[in-house]
Amino acid sequence: MGEEQRAAGLRIRGRGKERKNPTPKAGRNLPAATAVGLVMLISVLGGLLFFPLVFVLLVTVFAVFGVWEIFRALEASGTRLPVVPVMTGALAMPAAAYFGGAESLLFAMLLSSVAVLLWRSLEGAAGSARSIFAGVFTLAWVPFLISFAVLPLHTPVGAAPVGLWPDGIAPPGAWHIATLLLLVVSNDTFGYLVGASLGKHPMAPKISPKKSWEGFGGSIAGATVVGVLAAIFLLDKPWWVGVVLAVGMVAAATAGDLSESMVKRELGIKDMSSILPGHGGFMDRLDSIVFASPVAFILFSAMAGV
């Protein structure tokens, strides 16, 4: 009888501890996630608006860490990524976009893909098809797509500023990228807040059970408010431009998030890494941006005359 009473007491105390330390519904350490997110956002915006080459360097660092995380995840699942040519492509593509524009970015992607093929062909035939596919897929997923965030800053080599923008004035392309980042952050923030408190209907339960339609609605609403304000005060555009950008960014960011969740589920991992407190890995933060960057570039190009 005494053993049963002690066991019951332990269960009661255990339940009390669980009540004191609840697991967040959305699975994040919110204070740590907020702090890390703010530091990243301030660093990126600071480089973008004041020191363009610092921004390009940060994009390159994000691409390299993203490739490294995918390399580790694929290795653990038995797929060997040709890491040398893929890393070389990750280093080259943001610089190609900044100094050479869209044509140079496409050429860098093509050259990197050929390098993956040649590199892997020297290592034998066993597993080569899977390895080559993984290499080209990684190149396209991370460094190529994220380099679209650099394209609006395209500056020829001779005219590229090393320090501040000329006369200390950021060009329109810098404000385009700033709007992109604000909308992606709005998508994540409002989606998390609404989804964590009201989410009941999963969007894709087999891929990402915690992503709900309620959270998606919160992302649309919050990003629309931010987009309208950004269009009026940052871009000097009509208010409806902000609505178009918000809907496009939320759709692209959500697709990127679900795509990374699908890859992680296939590989049997929860986060790409644990390098960023409260966020997981770099890819867990870049999943939205890599899809949103080319969509933003297309939308801004299509509405250039507005």
HUMO-V591728 format. One record per residue. RES is the residue in three letters. SS is DSSP state (~ for helix, > for strand, _ for the rest). PHI is phi in radians with two decimals (none if undefined). BURIAL is # if it has 9 or more other ideal C-beta (glycine too) atoms within 8 Angstrom, else .. Layout:
res=RES ss=SS phi=PHI burial=BURIAL
res=RES ss=SS phi=PHI burial=BURIAL
//
This chain:
res=MET ss=_ phi=none burial=.
res=GLY ss=~ phi=-1.12 burial=.
res=GLU ss=~ phi=-1.12 burial=.
res=GLU ss=~ phi=-1.12 burial=.
res=GLN ss=~ phi=-1.14 burial=.
res=ARG ss=~ phi=-1.13 burial=.
res=ALA ss=~ phi=-1.10 burial=.
res=ALA ss=~ phi=-1.12 burial=.
res=GLY ss=~ phi=-1.10 burial=.
res=LEU ss=~ phi=-1.13 burial=.
res=ARG ss=~ phi=-1.12 burial=.
res=ILE ss=~ phi=-1.14 burial=.
res=ARG ss=~ phi=-1.15 burial=.
res=GLY ss=~ phi=-1.13 burial=.
res=ARG ss=~ phi=-1.13 burial=.
res=GLY ss=~ phi=-1.12 burial=.
res=LYS ss=~ phi=-1.17 burial=.
res=GLU ss=~ phi=-1.12 burial=.
res=ARG ss=~ phi=-1.20 burial=.
res=LYS ss=~ phi=-1.31 burial=.
res=ASN ss=_ phi=-2.20 burial=.
res=PRO ss=_ phi=-1.22 burial=.
res=THR ss=_ phi=-1.40 burial=.
res=PRO ss=_ phi=-0.96 burial=#
res=LYS ss=_ phi=-1.01 burial=.
res=ALA ss=_ phi=-1.56 burial=.
res=GLY ss=_ phi=1.34 burial=.
res=ARG ss=_ phi=-2.11 burial=#
res=ASN ss=_ phi=-1.49 burial=.
res=LEU ss=~ phi=-1.04 burial=.
res=PRO ss=~ phi=-1.03 burial=.
res=ALA ss=~ phi=-1.14 burial=#
res=ALA ss=~ phi=-1.09 burial=#
res=THR ss=~ phi=-1.13 burial=#
res=ALA ss=~ phi=-1.09 burial=#
res=VAL ss=~ phi=-1.12 burial=#
res=GLY ss=~ phi=-1.07 burial=#
res=LEU ss=~ phi=-1.15 burial=.
res=VAL ss=~ phi=-1.08 burial=.
res=MET ss=~ phi=-1.13 burial=#
res=LEU ss=~ phi=-1.13 burial=#
res=ILE ss=~ phi=-1.12 burial=.
res=SER ss=~ phi=-1.10 burial=#
res=VAL ss=~ phi=-1.19 burial=#
res=LEU ss=~ phi=-1.14 burial=#
res=GLY ss=~ phi=-1.08 burial=#
res=GLY ss=~ phi=-1.14 burial=#
res=LEU ss=~ phi=-1.08 burial=#
res=LEU ss=~ phi=-1.52 burial=.
res=PHE ss=~ phi=-2.16 burial=#
res=PHE ss=> phi=-2.25 burial=#
res=PRO ss=~ phi=-1.00 burial=#
res=LEU ss=~ phi=-1.19 burial=#
res=VAL ss=~ phi=-1.14 burial=#
res=PHE ss=~ phi=-1.09 burial=#
res=VAL ss=~ phi=-1.06 burial=#
res=LEU ss=~ phi=-1.11 burial=#
res=LEU ss=~ phi=-1.11 burial=#
res=VAL ss=~ phi=-1.06 burial=#
res=THR ss=~ phi=-1.10 burial=#
res=VAL ss=~ phi=-1.07 burial=.
res=PHE ss=~ phi=-1.06 burial=#
res=ALA ss=~ phi=-1.12 burial=#
res=VAL ss=~ phi=-1.13 burial=#
res=PHE ss=~ phi=-1.15 burial=#
res=GLY ss=~ phi=-1.08 burial=#
res=VAL ss=~ phi=-1.09 burial=#
res=TRP ss=~ phi=-1.07 burial=#
res=GLU ss=~ phi=-1.16 burial=#
res=ILE ss=~ phi=-1.16 burial=#
res=PHE ss=~ phi=-1.00 burial=#
res=ARG ss=~ phi=-1.12 burial=#
res=ALA ss=~ phi=-1.15 burial=#
res=LEU ss=~ phi=-1.22 burial=#
res=GLU ss=~ phi=-1.05 burial=#
res=ALA ss=~ phi=-1.13 burial=.
res=SER ss=_ phi=-1.64 burial=.
res=GLY ss=_ phi=1.68 burial=.
res=THR ss=_ phi=-1.86 burial=#
res=ARG ss=_ phi=-1.62 burial=.
res=LEU ss=_ phi=-1.53 burial=#
res=PRO ss=_ phi=-1.21 burial=#
res=VAL ss=~ phi=-1.21 burial=.
res=VAL ss=~ phi=-1.15 burial=.
res=PRO ss=~ phi=-1.16 burial=#
res=VAL ss=~ phi=-1.21 burial=#
res=MET ss=~ phi=-1.12 burial=#
res=THR ss=~ phi=-1.08 burial=#
res=GLY ss=~ phi=-1.11 burial=#
res=ALA ss=~ phi=-1.13 burial=#
res=LEU ss=~ phi=-1.29 burial=#
res=ALA ss=~ phi=-1.50 burial=#
res=MET ss=~ phi=-1.15 burial=#
res=PRO ss=~ phi=-1.06 burial=#
res=ALA ss=~ phi=-1.16 burial=#
res=ALA ss=~ phi=-1.09 burial=#
res=ALA ss=~ phi=-1.16 burial=#
res=TYR ss=~ phi=-1.25 burial=#
res=PHE ss=~ phi=-1.56 burial=#
res=GLY ss=~ phi=-2.05 burial=#
res=GLY ss=~ phi=1.46 burial=.
res=ALA ss=~ phi=-1.10 burial=.
res=GLU ss=~ phi=-1.10 burial=.
res=SER ss=~ phi=-1.17 burial=#
res=LEU ss=~ phi=-1.11 burial=#
res=LEU ss=~ phi=-1.10 burial=.
res=PHE ss=~ phi=-1.14 burial=#
res=ALA ss=~ phi=-1.11 burial=#
res=MET ss=~ phi=-1.11 burial=#
res=LEU ss=~ phi=-1.10 burial=.
res=LEU ss=~ phi=-1.10 burial=#
res=SER ss=~ phi=-1.15 burial=#
res=SER ss=~ phi=-1.15 burial=#
res=VAL ss=~ phi=-1.10 burial=.
res=ALA ss=~ phi=-1.10 burial=#
res=VAL ss=~ phi=-1.06 burial=#
res=LEU ss=~ phi=-1.08 burial=#
res=LEU ss=~ phi=-1.17 burial=#
res=TRP ss=~ phi=-1.04 burial=#
res=ARG ss=~ phi=-1.24 burial=#
res=SER ss=~ phi=-1.15 burial=.
res=LEU ss=_ phi=-1.39 burial=.
res=GLU ss=_ phi=-1.76 burial=.
res=GLY ss=_ phi=1.78 burial=.
res=ALA ss=_ phi=-1.49 burial=.
res=ALA ss=_ phi=-1.09 burial=.
res=GLY ss=_ phi=1.23 burial=.
res=SER ss=~ phi=-1.19 burial=#
res=ALA ss=~ phi=-1.07 burial=.
res=ARG ss=~ phi=-1.13 burial=.
res=SER ss=~ phi=-1.17 burial=#
res=ILE ss=~ phi=-1.14 burial=#
res=PHE ss=~ phi=-1.04 burial=.
res=ALA ss=~ phi=-1.09 burial=#
res=GLY ss=~ phi=-1.16 burial=#
res=VAL ss=~ phi=-1.17 burial=#
res=PHE ss=~ phi=-1.06 burial=.
res=THR ss=~ phi=-1.14 burial=#
res=LEU ss=~ phi=-1.03 burial=#
res=ALA ss=~ phi=-1.26 burial=.
res=TRP ss=~ phi=-1.23 burial=#
res=VAL ss=~ phi=-1.81 burial=#
res=PRO ss=~ phi=-1.13 burial=#
res=PHE ss=~ phi=-1.19 burial=#
res=LEU ss=~ phi=-1.16 burial=#
res=ILE ss=~ phi=-1.23 burial=#
res=SER ss=_ phi=-1.20 burial=#
res=PHE ss=~ phi=-1.13 burial=#
res=ALA ss=~ phi=-1.26 burial=#
res=VAL ss=~ phi=-1.67 burial=#
res=LEU ss=~ phi=-0.95 burial=#
res=PRO ss=_ phi=-1.08 burial=#
res=LEU ss=_ phi=-1.69 burial=#
res=HIS ss=_ phi=-0.80 burial=#
res=THR ss=_ phi=-2.38 burial=#
res=PRO ss=_ phi=-0.95 burial=.
res=VAL ss=~ phi=-0.94 burial=.
res=GLY ss=~ phi=-1.17 burial=.
res=ALA ss=~ phi=-1.83 burial=.
res=ALA ss=_ phi=-1.20 burial=#
res=PRO ss=_ phi=-1.24 burial=#
res=VAL ss=_ phi=-1.49 burial=.
res=GLY ss=_ phi=-1.88 burial=.
res=LEU ss=> phi=-1.19 burial=.
res=TRP ss=_ phi=-1.06 burial=#
res=PRO ss=~ phi=-0.94 burial=.
res=ASP ss=~ phi=1.10 burial=.
res=GLY ss=~ phi=1.22 burial=.
res=ILE ss=_ phi=-1.95 burial=.
res=ALA ss=_ phi=-1.27 burial=.
res=PRO ss=_ phi=-1.30 burial=.
res=PRO ss=~ phi=-0.97 burial=.
res=GLY ss=~ phi=-1.03 burial=#
res=ALA ss=~ phi=-1.13 burial=#
res=TRP ss=~ phi=-1.26 burial=#
res=HIS ss=~ phi=-1.10 burial=#
res=ILE ss=~ phi=-1.18 burial=#
res=ALA ss=~ phi=-1.05 burial=#
res=THR ss=~ phi=-1.14 burial=#
res=LEU ss=~ phi=-0.96 burial=#
res=LEU ss=~ phi=-1.12 burial=#
res=LEU ss=~ phi=-1.09 burial=#
res=LEU ss=~ phi=-1.24 burial=#
res=VAL ss=~ phi=-1.17 burial=#
res=VAL ss=~ phi=-1.11 burial=#
res=SER ss=~ phi=-1.09 burial=#
res=ASN ss=~ phi=-1.00 burial=#
res=ASP ss=~ phi=-1.15 burial=#
res=THR ss=~ phi=-1.18 burial=#
res=PHE ss=~ phi=-1.23 burial=#
res=GLY ss=~ phi=-1.11 burial=#
res=TYR ss=~ phi=-1.16 burial=#
res=LEU ss=~ phi=-1.09 burial=#
res=VAL ss=~ phi=-1.27 burial=#
res=GLY ss=~ phi=-1.12 burial=#
res=ALA ss=~ phi=-1.21 burial=#
res=SER ss=~ phi=-1.72 burial=.
res=LEU ss=~ phi=-2.13 burial=#
res=GLY ss=_ phi=-1.09 burial=#
res=LYS ss=_ phi=-2.33 burial=.
res=HIS ss=_ phi=-2.06 burial=.
res=PRO ss=> phi=-1.09 burial=#
res=MET ss=> phi=-1.30 burial=#
res=ALA ss=> phi=-2.46 burial=#
res=PRO ss=_ phi=-1.04 burial=.
res=LYS ss=_ phi=-1.41 burial=.
res=ILE ss=_ phi=-1.88 burial=.
res=SER ss=> phi=-2.47 burial=#
res=PRO ss=> phi=-1.05 burial=.
res=LYS ss=> phi=-1.50 burial=#
res=LYS ss=> phi=-1.54 burial=#
res=SER ss=> phi=-2.00 burial=#
res=TRP ss=~ phi=-1.16 burial=#
res=GLU ss=~ phi=-1.11 burial=#
res=GLY ss=~ phi=-1.12 burial=#
res=PHE ss=~ phi=-1.09 burial=#
res=GLY ss=~ phi=-1.08 burial=#
res=GLY ss=~ phi=-1.10 burial=#
res=SER ss=~ phi=-1.11 burial=#
res=ILE ss=~ phi=-1.06 burial=#
res=ALA ss=~ phi=-1.12 burial=#
res=GLY ss=~ phi=-1.13 burial=#
res=ALA ss=~ phi=-1.17 burial=#
res=THR ss=~ phi=-1.13 burial=#
res=VAL ss=~ phi=-1.06 burial=#
res=VAL ss=~ phi=-1.12 burial=#
res=GLY ss=~ phi=-1.12 burial=#
res=VAL ss=~ phi=-1.12 burial=#
res=LEU ss=~ phi=-1.11 burial=#
res=ALA ss=~ phi=-1.16 burial=#
res=ALA ss=~ phi=-1.07 burial=#
res=ILE ss=~ phi=-1.34 burial=#
res=PHE ss=~ phi=-1.68 burial=.
res=LEU ss=_ phi=-1.78 burial=#
res=LEU ss=_ phi=-1.78 burial=#
res=ASP ss=_ phi=0.98 burial=.
res=LYS ss=_ phi=-2.11 burial=#
res=PRO ss=_ phi=-1.06 burial=.
res=TRP ss=~ phi=-1.06 burial=.
res=TRP ss=~ phi=-1.18 burial=.
res=VAL ss=~ phi=-1.07 burial=#
res=GLY ss=~ phi=-1.10 burial=#
res=VAL ss=~ phi=-1.15 burial=#
res=VAL ss=~ phi=-1.04 burial=#
res=LEU ss=~ phi=-1.11 burial=#
res=ALA ss=~ phi=-1.10 burial=#
res=VAL ss=~ phi=-1.10 burial=#
res=GLY ss=~ phi=-1.10 burial=#
res=MET ss=~ phi=-1.20 burial=#
res=VAL ss=~ phi=-1.15 burial=#
res=ALA ss=~ phi=-1.08 burial=#
res=ALA ss=~ phi=-1.18 burial=#
res=ALA ss=~ phi=-1.11 burial=#
res=THR ss=~ phi=-1.15 burial=#
res=ALA ss=~ phi=-1.08 burial=#
res=GLY ss=~ phi=-1.14 burial=#
res=ASP ss=~ phi=-1.10 burial=#
res=LEU ss=~ phi=-1.16 burial=#
res=SER ss=~ phi=-1.12 burial=#
res=GLU ss=~ phi=-1.16 burial=#
res=SER ss=~ phi=-1.07 burial=#
res=MET ss=~ phi=-1.13 burial=#
res=VAL ss=~ phi=-1.12 burial=.
res=LYS ss=~ phi=-1.11 burial=#
res=ARG ss=~ phi=-1.13 burial=#
res=GLU ss=~ phi=-1.11 burial=.
res=LEU ss=~ phi=-1.49 burial=#
res=GLY ss=_ phi=1.31 burial=.
res=ILE ss=_ phi=-2.21 burial=.
res=LYS ss=_ phi=-1.55 burial=.
res=ASP ss=_ phi=-2.24 burial=#
res=MET ss=_ phi=-1.15 burial=#
res=SER ss=_ phi=-2.89 burial=#
res=SER ss=_ phi=-2.16 burial=.
res=ILE ss=_ phi=-1.29 burial=.
res=LEU ss=> phi=-1.91 burial=#
res=PRO ss=_ phi=-0.98 burial=.
res=GLY ss=_ phi=1.43 burial=#
res=HIS ss=_ phi=-2.12 burial=#
res=GLY ss=> phi=1.69 burial=#
res=GLY ss=_ phi=-1.95 burial=#
res=PHE ss=~ phi=-1.08 burial=#
res=MET ss=~ phi=-1.15 burial=#
res=ASP ss=~ phi=-1.23 burial=#
res=ARG ss=~ phi=-1.77 burial=#
res=LEU ss=~ phi=-1.50 burial=#
res=ASP ss=~ phi=-0.98 burial=#
res=SER ss=~ phi=-1.32 burial=#
res=ILE ss=~ phi=-1.19 burial=#
res=VAL ss=~ phi=-1.13 burial=#
res=PHE ss=~ phi=-1.46 burial=#
res=ALA ss=~ phi=-1.28 burial=#
res=SER ss=~ phi=-1.06 burial=#
res=PRO ss=~ phi=-1.15 burial=#
res=VAL ss=~ phi=-1.13 burial=#
res=ALA ss=~ phi=-1.09 burial=#
res=PHE ss=~ phi=-1.06 burial=#
res=ILE ss=~ phi=-1.17 burial=.
res=LEU ss=~ phi=-1.13 burial=#
res=PHE ss=~ phi=-1.12 burial=#
res=SER ss=~ phi=-1.18 burial=.
res=ALA ss=~ phi=-1.21 burial=.
res=MET ss=_ phi=-1.82 burial=#
res=ALA ss=_ phi=-1.07 burial=.
res=GLY ss=_ phi=-1.55 burial=.
res=VAL ss=_ phi=-1.31 burial=.
//
